[in-house]
Amino acid sequence: MGPSQYHNQYRRNEISTSSQGRLIIMMYEGAIKFATMAIQRIDKGDIAGQGKYINKTHDIINELSLALDKKKGGEVALRLESLYQYMLSQLTLANIKSDRKALETIIKILGPLSEAWEQLFHTSTNTGQGDHEPPKNIASKCYSPHSAWSQRGGDADATAKTFPIQLCISTRDEV
């Protein structure tokens, strides 16, 4: 087995053993990575490479959209679906017109969403106590992509109007 094969096997094992929250974060990271790679290919005039990485980004965002549970997710799931559909249309535009700005827009949307999911994941998995004690209380915590965006230097008010959603998760507090 060559180094590439070991890496591929490691990635398959990582994916197959990850929690649902970690998988969502990995999908966001992959979409950002591939959108960035598509921008690099546009800058180099590599049409084939651009299409390859736009398609990879498209596949990930489409999978995120298909995985939404609209019954359990309620309003958040509906708003995420709307964002995903918008990003899919931007990816089509980026591919047809080699539009760098459309890809940059997608990255600007994905970044804060990824950060929000990361915060939710770490909050829900970090109880501060060992795994040996059962949780006593359950609390709900919410994160807004626009608050993550403002921490990165963006305009929180403008972003809140563009992305008016919050991601919420029930977490277990130890007593």
C-alpha positions as CSV (number, residue, x, y, z in Angstrom):
1,M,0.0,0.0,0.0
2,G,1.4,3.4,-1.0
3,P,1.1,6.6,1.1
4,S,-1.9,7.8,-0.9
5,Q,-3.7,4.5,-0.2
6,Y,-3.0,4.8,3.5
7,H,-4.4,8.3,3.6
8,N,-7.5,7.2,1.7
9,Q,-8.0,4.3,4.1
10,Y,-7.5,6.7,7.1
11,R,-10.1,9.1,5.7
12,R,-12.6,6.3,5.1
13,N,-12.1,5.1,8.7
14,E,-12.5,8.6,10.0
15,I,-15.7,9.1,8.2
16,S,-17.2,5.7,9.1
17,T,-16.5,6.2,12.8
18,S,-17.4,9.8,13.2
19,S,-20.6,11.1,14.9
20,Q,-23.3,12.9,13.0
21,G,-22.2,16.3,14.2
22,R,-18.6,15.7,13.3
23,L,-19.7,14.5,9.8
24,I,-21.6,17.7,9.2
25,I,-18.5,19.7,10.2
26,M,-16.4,17.6,7.8
27,M,-18.8,18.2,5.0
28,Y,-18.7,22.0,5.6
29,E,-14.9,21.9,5.7
30,G,-14.8,19.9,2.5
31,A,-17.2,22.3,0.7
32,I,-15.1,25.3,1.7
33,K,-11.9,23.5,0.6
34,F,-13.3,22.5,-2.8
35,A,-14.8,26.0,-3.4
36,T,-11.4,27.5,-2.6
37,M,-9.7,25.1,-5.0
38,A,-12.3,26.0,-7.7
39,I,-11.4,29.7,-7.2
40,Q,-7.7,28.8,-7.7
41,R,-8.5,26.9,-10.9
42,I,-10.5,29.8,-12.2
43,D,-7.5,32.1,-11.5
44,K,-5.3,29.7,-13.5
45,G,-7.8,29.4,-16.3
46,D,-8.1,25.7,-15.7
47,I,-11.7,25.1,-16.8
48,A,-11.6,21.3,-16.2
49,G,-10.2,21.7,-12.7
50,Q,-12.7,24.4,-12.0
51,G,-15.6,22.2,-13.0
52,K,-14.2,19.3,-11.0
53,Y,-14.0,21.2,-7.7
54,I,-17.3,23.1,-8.3
55,N,-19.0,19.6,-8.8
56,K,-17.4,18.3,-5.6
57,T,-18.7,21.4,-3.7
58,H,-22.1,20.9,-5.3
59,D,-22.2,17.3,-4.3
60,I,-21.5,18.2,-0.6
61,I,-24.0,21.0,-0.4
62,N,-26.6,18.8,-2.1
63,E,-26.0,16.1,0.4
64,L,-26.3,18.6,3.3
65,S,-29.6,19.7,1.8
66,L,-30.9,16.1,1.4
67,A,-29.9,15.2,4.9
68,L,-32.1,17.9,6.5
69,D,-34.9,16.6,8.7
70,K,-37.5,19.3,8.1
71,K,-39.9,17.8,10.7
72,K,-37.4,17.8,13.5
73,G,-35.5,20.9,12.3
74,G,-38.5,23.1,11.8
75,E,-37.8,26.7,10.8
76,V,-34.0,26.2,11.0
77,A,-34.1,23.3,8.6
78,L,-36.3,25.3,6.2
79,R,-33.9,28.3,6.3
80,L,-30.9,26.1,5.8
81,E,-32.6,24.5,2.9
82,S,-33.1,27.9,1.4
83,L,-29.4,28.8,1.9
84,Y,-28.3,25.4,0.4
85,Q,-30.6,26.0,-2.7
86,Y,-29.1,29.5,-3.1
87,M,-25.6,28.1,-2.9
88,L,-26.4,25.4,-5.5
89,S,-27.7,28.0,-7.9
90,Q,-24.5,30.1,-7.3
91,L,-22.4,27.0,-8.0
92,T,-24.1,26.6,-11.3
93,L,-23.5,30.2,-12.2
94,A,-19.9,29.9,-11.1
95,N,-19.4,26.9,-13.4
96,I,-21.1,28.4,-16.4
97,K,-19.5,31.8,-16.2
98,S,-16.2,31.0,-14.3
99,D,-17.6,33.4,-11.7
100,R,-15.1,33.8,-8.9
101,K,-17.4,36.1,-6.9
102,A,-20.2,33.5,-6.8
103,L,-17.7,31.0,-5.2
104,E,-16.5,33.7,-2.7
105,T,-20.1,34.3,-1.7
106,I,-20.5,30.5,-1.1
107,I,-17.4,30.5,1.1
108,K,-18.8,33.5,3.0
109,I,-22.0,31.6,3.7
110,L,-20.3,28.3,4.6
111,G,-17.7,29.8,6.9
112,P,-20.0,31.1,9.6
113,L,-22.3,28.1,9.3
114,S,-19.3,25.8,9.8
115,E,-18.1,27.8,12.8
116,A,-21.6,27.6,14.3
117,W,-21.8,23.8,13.9
118,E,-18.3,23.5,15.3
119,Q,-19.4,25.5,18.4
120,L,-22.5,23.4,18.8
121,F,-20.5,20.2,18.4
122,H,-18.0,21.1,21.0
123,T,-20.6,22.4,23.4
124,S,-22.6,19.2,23.1
125,T,-19.6,16.9,23.5
126,N,-17.8,18.8,26.3
127,T,-19.6,18.3,29.5
128,G,-16.6,19.1,31.7
129,Q,-17.1,15.9,33.6
130,G,-16.0,12.4,32.7
131,D,-18.1,10.1,30.7
132,H,-18.8,8.0,33.8
133,E,-21.6,10.3,35.2
134,P,-25.0,10.6,33.6
135,P,-26.1,14.1,32.7
136,K,-28.6,15.7,35.1
137,N,-30.0,18.7,33.2
138,I,-30.6,19.5,29.6
139,A,-30.1,23.0,28.3
140,S,-30.6,24.5,24.8
141,K,-27.9,26.6,23.3
142,C,-28.1,28.5,20.1
143,Y,-25.5,30.1,17.8
144,S,-26.0,32.4,15.0
145,P,-23.9,32.3,11.9
146,H,-24.0,36.1,11.8
147,S,-22.4,36.3,15.3
148,A,-19.6,34.1,14.0
149,W,-19.3,36.3,10.9
150,S,-19.0,39.4,13.0
151,Q,-16.2,37.8,15.0
152,R,-14.3,37.4,11.7
153,G,-14.7,41.2,11.0
154,G,-17.9,41.1,9.0
155,D,-21.0,43.3,9.5
156,A,-23.1,41.3,12.0
157,D,-26.3,43.4,11.3
158,A,-26.1,43.0,7.5
159,T,-25.3,39.3,7.8
160,A,-28.2,38.8,10.2
161,K,-30.6,40.2,7.6
162,T,-29.0,38.0,4.9
163,F,-28.8,34.8,7.1
164,P,-31.6,35.1,9.7
165,I,-31.1,31.7,11.3
166,Q,-29.8,30.2,14.5
167,L,-28.5,26.7,15.1
168,C,-29.7,25.3,18.3
169,I,-28.8,22.1,20.1
170,S,-29.8,20.5,23.4
171,T,-26.8,20.0,25.6
172,R,-26.4,18.2,28.8
173,D,-25.3,20.1,31.9
174,E,-23.8,18.2,34.8
175,V,-25.1,18.9,38.3
